[in-house]
Amino acid sequence: MAIVPIDRAIAQRAGLLLGSAGLRSDAAIDAFVAATAASYRPAVIITGDSDDLGRLCASLPNVHVQPLAD
């Protein structure tokens, strides 16, 4: 398992993603996940919350959001 530190570039990208998706700060963790995934192209995010992450990743063509199967 890799631990990726949050640097200034990821934080700024997360803020831009929040703004462009029209989401508030309560989606900040999702924005940090999306911004980090954008650094690892191609990337797949598997999540139980595909709505917010889908909106955040809409402008990231190399990041795919996959909902968890029930």
N, CA, C and O atoms as CSV, one atom per row, in Angstrom:
chain,resi,resn,atom,element,x,y,z
A,1,MET,N,N,0.845,-1.166,0.000
A,1,MET,CA,C,0.000,0.000,0.000
A,1,MET,C,C,0.895,1.234,0.000
A,1,MET,O,O,1.883,1.301,0.731
A,2,ALA,N,N,0.540,2.192,-0.817
A,2,ALA,CA,C,1.284,3.450,-0.879
A,2,ALA,C,C,0.496,4.549,-0.174
A,2,ALA,O,O,-0.727,4.631,-0.296
A,3,ILE,N,N,1.198,5.371,0.545
A,3,ILE,CA,C,0.591,6.540,1.161
A,3,ILE,C,C,1.081,7.744,0.378
A,3,ILE,O,O,2.282,8.002,0.294
A,4,VAL,N,N,0.140,8.473,-0.191
A,4,VAL,CA,C,0.475,9.619,-1.033
A,4,VAL,C,C,0.254,10.888,-0.221
A,4,VAL,O,O,-0.867,11.163,0.206
A,5,PRO,N,N,1.310,11.658,-0.006
A,5,PRO,CA,C,1.123,12.899,0.747
A,5,PRO,C,C,0.352,13.930,-0.085
A,5,PRO,O,O,0.498,14.006,-1.305
A,6,ILE,N,N,-0.453,14.703,0.596
A,6,ILE,CA,C,-1.197,15.776,-0.060
A,6,ILE,C,C,-0.266,16.983,-0.135
A,6,ILE,O,O,0.128,17.550,0.885
A,7,ASP,N,N,0.072,17.358,-1.352
A,7,ASP,CA,C,0.919,18.534,-1.521
A,7,ASP,C,C,0.082,19.700,-2.036
A,7,ASP,O,O,-1.125,19.570,-2.238
A,8,ARG,N,N,0.722,20.815,-2.243
A,8,ARG,CA,C,0.031,22.029,-2.669
A,8,ARG,C,C,-0.672,21.831,-4.014
A,8,ARG,O,O,-1.793,22.305,-4.194
A,9,ALA,N,N,-0.032,21.141,-4.957
A,9,ALA,CA,C,-0.618,20.937,-6.281
A,9,ALA,C,C,-1.906,20.117,-6.200
A,9,ALA,O,O,-2.890,20.435,-6.867
A,10,ILE,N,N,-1.897,19.067,-5.388
A,10,ILE,CA,C,-3.104,18.249,-5.227
A,10,ILE,C,C,-4.196,19.057,-4.534
A,10,ILE,O,O,-5.362,18.986,-4.922
A,11,ALA,N,N,-3.824,19.822,-3.511
A,11,ALA,CA,C,-4.814,20.644,-2.806
A,11,ALA,C,C,-5.443,21.673,-3.738
A,11,ALA,O,O,-6.654,21.890,-3.700
A,12,GLN,N,N,-4.628,22.304,-4.568
A,12,GLN,CA,C,-5.169,23.293,-5.507
A,12,GLN,C,C,-6.076,22.627,-6.538
A,12,GLN,O,O,-7.139,23.154,-6.867
A,13,ARG,N,N,-5.656,21.468,-7.046
A,13,ARG,CA,C,-6.497,20.758,-8.014
A,13,ARG,C,C,-7.811,20.349,-7.364
A,13,ARG,O,O,-8.861,20.437,-8.001
A,14,ALA,N,N,-7.777,19.905,-6.112
A,14,ALA,CA,C,-9.005,19.516,-5.400
A,14,ALA,C,C,-9.952,20.714,-5.299
A,14,ALA,O,O,-11.156,20.575,-5.516
A,15,GLY,N,N,-9.417,21.873,-4.973
A,15,GLY,CA,C,-10.244,23.076,-4.894
A,15,GLY,C,C,-10.863,23.440,-6.232
A,15,GLY,O,O,-12.035,23.811,-6.300
A,16,LEU,N,N,-10.080,23.335,-7.291
A,16,LEU,CA,C,-10.597,23.608,-8.634
A,16,LEU,C,C,-11.685,22.614,-9.022
A,16,LEU,O,O,-12.694,22.990,-9.618
A,17,LEU,N,N,-11.476,21.339,-8.682
A,17,LEU,CA,C,-12.485,20.321,-8.990
A,17,LEU,C,C,-13.787,20.591,-8.239
A,17,LEU,O,O,-14.871,20.449,-8.803
A,18,LEU,N,N,-13.681,20.978,-6.970
A,18,LEU,CA,C,-14.881,21.318,-6.195
A,18,LEU,C,C,-15.646,22.456,-6.851
A,18,LEU,O,O,-16.866,22.397,-7.005
A,19,GLY,N,N,-14.917,23.483,-7.230
A,19,GLY,CA,C,-15.556,24.642,-7.845
A,19,GLY,C,C,-16.199,24.309,-9.180
A,19,GLY,O,O,-17.328,24.719,-9.449
A,20,SER,N,N,-15.488,23.573,-10.013
A,20,SER,CA,C,-16.033,23.265,-11.341
A,20,SER,C,C,-17.205,22.292,-11.275
A,20,SER,O,O,-18.068,22.293,-12.152
A,21,ALA,N,N,-17.235,21.450,-10.220
A,21,ALA,CA,C,-18.347,20.508,-10.054
A,21,ALA,C,C,-19.518,21.149,-9.315
A,21,ALA,O,O,-20.591,20.554,-9.222
A,22,GLY,N,N,-19.320,22.355,-8.790
A,22,GLY,CA,C,-20.385,23.027,-8.051
A,22,GLY,C,C,-20.676,22.385,-6.705
A,22,GLY,O,O,-21.802,22.439,-6.211
A,23,LEU,N,N,-19.647,21.775,-6.111
A,23,LEU,CA,C,-19.823,21.108,-4.814
A,23,LEU,C,C,-19.255,21.966,-3.700
A,23,LEU,O,O,-18.399,22.819,-3.932
A,24,ARG,N,N,-19.743,21.731,-2.484
A,24,ARG,CA,C,-19.297,22.476,-1.310
A,24,ARG,C,C,-18.161,21.734,-0.616
A,24,ARG,O,O,-17.750,20.654,-1.040
A,25,SER,N,N,-17.674,22.328,0.442
A,25,SER,CA,C,-16.528,21.765,1.162
A,25,SER,C,C,-16.821,20.428,1.826
A,25,SER,O,O,-15.886,19.726,2.212
A,26,ASP,N,N,-18.100,20.049,1.974
A,26,ASP,CA,C,-18.388,18.742,2.569
A,26,ASP,C,C,-17.991,17.600,1.627
A,26,ASP,O,O,-18.003,16.437,2.029
A,27,ALA,N,N,-17.643,17.922,0.387
A,27,ALA,CA,C,-17.156,16.915,-0.563
A,27,ALA,C,C,-15.636,17.011,-0.731
A,27,ALA,O,O,-15.082,16.485,-1.696
A,28,ALA,N,N,-14.971,17.678,0.202
A,28,ALA,CA,C,-13.526,17.907,0.082
A,28,ALA,C,C,-12.730,16.608,0.045
A,28,ALA,O,O,-11.786,16.494,-0.737
A,29,ILE,N,N,-13.087,15.630,0.867
A,29,ILE,CA,C,-12.342,14.370,0.864
A,29,ILE,C,C,-12.442,13.710,-0.504
A,29,ILE,O,O,-11.440,13.224,-1.028
A,30,ASP,N,N,-13.635,13.688,-1.088
A,30,ASP,CA,C,-13.798,13.139,-2.437
A,30,ASP,C,C,-12.955,13.916,-3.441
A,30,ASP,O,O,-12.378,13.328,-4.355
A,31,ALA,N,N,-12.882,15.227,-3.275
A,31,ALA,CA,C,-12.091,16.055,-4.184
A,31,ALA,C,C,-10.605,15.728,-4.071
A,31,ALA,O,O,-9.892,15.714,-5.074
A,32,PHE,N,N,-10.137,15.463,-2.847
A,32,PHE,CA,C,-8.735,15.080,-2.675
A,32,PHE,C,C,-8.469,13.714,-3.307
A,32,PHE,O,O,-7.407,13.501,-3.892
A,33,VAL,N,N,-9.411,12.800,-3.196
A,33,VAL,CA,C,-9.267,11.484,-3.837
A,33,VAL,C,C,-9.190,11.656,-5.353
A,33,VAL,O,O,-8.315,11.077,-5.997
A,34,ALA,N,N,-10.090,12.439,-5.923
A,34,ALA,CA,C,-10.102,12.671,-7.373
A,34,ALA,C,C,-8.818,13.356,-7.834
A,34,ALA,O,O,-8.232,12.962,-8.842
A,35,ALA,N,N,-8.383,14.370,-7.107
A,35,ALA,CA,C,-7.171,15.096,-7.480
A,35,ALA,C,C,-5.946,14.206,-7.396
A,35,ALA,O,O,-5.048,14.318,-8.230
A,36,THR,N,N,-5.892,13.329,-6.412
A,36,THR,CA,C,-4.778,12.394,-6.293
A,36,THR,C,C,-4.814,11.369,-7.419
A,36,THR,O,O,-3.777,11.044,-7.997
A,37,ALA,N,N,-6.001,10.859,-7.733
A,37,ALA,CA,C,-6.132,9.879,-8.819
A,37,ALA,C,C,-5.687,10.482,-10.146
A,37,ALA,O,O,-5.128,9.777,-10.987
A,38,ALA,N,N,-5.926,11.764,-10.343
A,38,ALA,CA,C,-5.531,12.426,-11.588
A,38,ALA,C,C,-4.021,12.402,-11.782
A,38,ALA,O,O,-3.537,12.531,-12.907
A,39,SER,N,N,-3.277,12.239,-10.700
A,39,SER,CA,C,-1.819,12.154,-10.784
A,39,SER,C,C,-1.351,10.775,-11.218
A,39,SER,O,O,-0.186,10.602,-11.577
A,40,TYR,N,N,-2.236,9.800,-11.190
A,40,TYR,CA,C,-1.906,8.412,-11.520
A,40,TYR,C,C,-2.749,7.968,-12.700
A,40,TYR,O,O,-3.684,7.185,-12.532
A,41,ARG,N,N,-2.438,8.449,-13.877
A,41,ARG,CA,C,-3.257,8.147,-15.046
A,41,ARG,C,C,-2.765,6.894,-15.727
A,41,ARG,O,O,-1.552,6.708,-15.826
A,42,PRO,N,N,-3.614,6.041,-16.192
A,42,PRO,CA,C,-5.055,6.024,-15.935
A,42,PRO,C,C,-5.332,5.559,-14.517
A,42,PRO,O,O,-4.502,4.896,-13.894
A,43,ALA,N,N,-6.493,5.908,-14.020
A,43,ALA,CA,C,-6.865,5.545,-12.655
A,43,ALA,C,C,-8.330,5.135,-12.605
A,43,ALA,O,O,-9.154,5.622,-13.379
A,44,VAL,N,N,-8.637,4.234,-11.684
A,44,VAL,CA,C,-10.010,3.811,-11.424
A,44,VAL,C,C,-10.274,4.022,-9.941
A,44,VAL,O,O,-9.508,3.567,-9.091
A,45,ILE,N,N,-11.359,4.712,-9.643
A,45,ILE,CA,C,-11.789,4.904,-8.258
A,45,ILE,C,C,-13.023,4.037,-8.062
A,45,ILE,O,O,-14.036,4.228,-8.735
A,46,ILE,N,N,-12.938,3.089,-7.144
A,46,ILE,CA,C,-14.073,2.230,-6.820
A,46,ILE,C,C,-14.685,2.778,-5.539
A,46,ILE,O,O,-14.006,2.904,-4.520
A,47,THR,N,N,-15.978,3.104,-5.600
A,47,THR,CA,C,-16.581,3.832,-4.485
A,47,THR,C,C,-18.049,3.491,-4.288
A,47,THR,O,O,-18.732,3.050,-5.212
A,48,GLY,N,N,-18.510,3.699,-3.085
A,48,GLY,CA,C,-19.926,3.581,-2.775
A,48,GLY,C,C,-20.651,4.904,-2.977
A,48,GLY,O,O,-21.878,4.955,-2.890
A,49,ASP,N,N,-19.906,5.979,-3.246
A,49,ASP,CA,C,-20.472,7.312,-3.466
A,49,ASP,C,C,-20.092,7.793,-4.855
A,49,ASP,O,O,-19.297,8.722,-4.997
A,50,SER,N,N,-20.645,7.180,-5.861
A,50,SER,CA,C,-20.244,7.520,-7.229
A,50,SER,C,C,-20.845,8.841,-7.714
A,50,SER,O,O,-20.386,9.379,-8.722
A,51,ASP,N,N,-21.846,9.374,-7.035
A,51,ASP,CA,C,-22.450,10.638,-7.475
A,51,ASP,C,C,-21.458,11.797,-7.390
A,51,ASP,O,O,-21.144,12.421,-8.404
A,52,ASP,N,N,-20.966,12.086,-6.189
A,52,ASP,CA,C,-20.023,13.199,-6.024
A,52,ASP,C,C,-18.725,12.944,-6.788
A,52,ASP,O,O,-18.226,13.831,-7.481
A,53,LEU,N,N,-18.180,11.738,-6.663
A,53,LEU,CA,C,-16.926,11.453,-7.354
A,53,LEU,C,C,-17.097,11.501,-8.864
A,53,LEU,O,O,-16.187,11.925,-9.576
A,54,GLY,N,N,-18.231,11.079,-9.353
A,54,GLY,CA,C,-18.503,11.168,-10.784
A,54,GLY,C,C,-18.507,12.612,-11.260
A,54,GLY,O,O,-17.971,12.923,-12.324
A,55,ARG,N,N,-19.108,13.490,-10.475
A,55,ARG,CA,C,-19.123,14.923,-10.825
A,55,ARG,C,C,-17.722,15.503,-10.764
A,55,ARG,O,O,-17.332,16.289,-11.627
A,56,LEU,N,N,-16.967,15.120,-9.749
A,56,LEU,CA,C,-15.610,15.648,-9.598
A,56,LEU,C,C,-14.680,15.164,-10.710
A,56,LEU,O,O,-13.778,15.891,-11.126
A,57,CYS,N,N,-14.895,13.957,-11.185
A,57,CYS,CA,C,-14.000,13.376,-12.195
A,57,CYS,C,C,-14.489,13.582,-13.626
A,57,CYS,O,O,-13.855,13.108,-14.569
A,58,ALA,N,N,-15.588,14.273,-13.795
A,58,ALA,CA,C,-16.152,14.471,-15.137
A,58,ALA,C,C,-15.160,15.154,-16.077
A,58,ALA,O,O,-15.171,14.893,-17.280
A,59,SER,N,N,-14.314,16.018,-15.548
A,59,SER,CA,C,-13.345,16.731,-16.389
A,59,SER,C,C,-11.987,16.037,-16.443
A,59,SER,O,O,-11.032,16.574,-17.003
A,60,LEU,N,N,-11.906,14.849,-15.862
A,60,LEU,CA,C,-10.643,14.101,-15.836
A,60,LEU,C,C,-10.778,12.865,-16.730
A,60,LEU,O,O,-11.227,11.818,-16.264
A,61,PRO,N,N,-10.399,12.972,-17.999
A,61,PRO,CA,C,-10.665,11.880,-18.944
A,61,PRO,C,C,-9.951,10.570,-18.630
A,61,PRO,O,O,-10.377,9.513,-19.095
A,62,ASN,N,N,-8.882,10.620,-17.856
A,62,ASN,CA,C,-8.138,9.399,-17.545
A,62,ASN,C,C,-8.459,8.818,-16.178
A,62,ASN,O,O,-7.773,7.912,-15.705
A,63,VAL,N,N,-9.505,9.341,-15.544
A,63,VAL,CA,C,-9.936,8.827,-14.245
A,63,VAL,C,C,-11.357,8.306,-14.410
A,63,VAL,O,O,-12.260,9.046,-14.801
A,64,HIS,N,N,-11.541,7.032,-14.109
A,64,HIS,CA,C,-12.854,6.390,-14.238
A,64,HIS,C,C,-13.395,6.092,-12.845
A,64,HIS,O,O,-12.673,5.587,-11.985
A,65,VAL,N,N,-14.666,6.407,-12.629
A,65,VAL,CA,C,-15.312,6.128,-11.351
A,65,VAL,C,C,-16.194,4.909,-11.532
A,65,VAL,O,O,-17.080,4.883,-12.386
A,66,GLN,N,N,-15.934,3.891,-10.707
A,66,GLN,CA,C,-16.686,2.629,-10.772
A,66,GLN,C,C,-17.481,2.458,-9.476
A,66,GLN,O,O,-16.889,2.358,-8.402
A,67,PRO,N,N,-18.812,2.424,-9.563
A,67,PRO,CA,C,-19.602,2.211,-8.347
A,67,PRO,C,C,-19.418,0.784,-7.824
A,67,PRO,O,O,-19.235,-0.156,-8.599
A,68,LEU,N,N,-19.468,0.642,-6.519
A,68,LEU,CA,C,-19.449,-0.686,-5.907
A,68,LEU,C,C,-20.721,-1.433,-6.273
A,68,LEU,O,O,-21.806,-0.853,-6.297
A,69,ALA,N,N,-20.586,-2.691,-6.551
A,69,ALA,CA,C,-21.778,-3.519,-6.835
A,69,ALA,C,C,-22.439,-3.870,-5.518
A,69,ALA,O,O,-21.767,-4.139,-4.522
A,70,ASP,N,N,-23.769,-3.865,-5.524
A,70,ASP,CA,C,-24.505,-4.225,-4.302
A,70,ASP,C,C,-24.591,-5.719,-4.141
A,70,ASP,O,O,-25.174,-6.203,-3.171
